[in-house]
Amino acid sequence: MKFSGALKLNHIFQRLYRSSGQANGYLVLYARKNRTHTNRVGITVGKKLGHAVVRNRVRRRLREIYRLNEDRFRPGWDIVVVARTRAVHADFGELTRAYLQLADRAGLLEPSGNPEKGTV
């Protein structure tokens, strides 16, 4: 990740959960400005979604979606992504579309000025 780090502190997760989030059938995304020029990303996958192998697969996919699209995100945000049950069975394209749609609704994506990147 170029300008991002992992979000690991519980009190920051709790602060983000109290903010308003964006949701769709696959994910819930909470975002809040931080006072740095880097993004911090945290991913939450509950035990309800399956055993450890399943949860880790969902976590890896969400991390990879962020990594591939990192240059589209505005810097200076704390982001928490919570996976819902449907995320387990979604293919990578659906999950990517859902993630970027939520990020766009939350105002995390840079305005699309490059036609090669496509739209959300």
Secondary structure, 3 states (H helix, E strand, C coil): CCCEEECCCHHHHHHHHCCCEEECCCEEEEEEECCCCCEEEEEECCHHHCCHHHHHHHHHHHHHHHHHHHHHECCCEEEEEEECCHHHHCCHHHHHHHHHHHHHHCCCECCCCCCCCCCC
